[in-house]
Amino acid sequence: MKEAGECVNDVCGAVMDGVRKIDEFCYAMLPKDVAHAMADLNKAVLNQFRSFIDWKIRWNDDRVEGGDRMREEWREKCQREADATPTPGV
């Protein structure tokens, strides 16, 4: 008896095989130079998405780092103000 995970993997594999065949059929209908040009365009667009995602990840990392610096500055400022405030009754 197959486990559920194996069945899901079998279904996913079958679906991916079907999608692969449909893609191959679409490219096979086109003249060779057009098919290669379309594939190059597709790769260029996907590379731009990848570049944007990499940029966005770096942007998020930089903003978190800036937030950490700002938080530390606030903490230091609050500590200085607390140290400078005279204690009543002393």
Beta strands, then each sheet from edge to edge (+ up, - down):
end
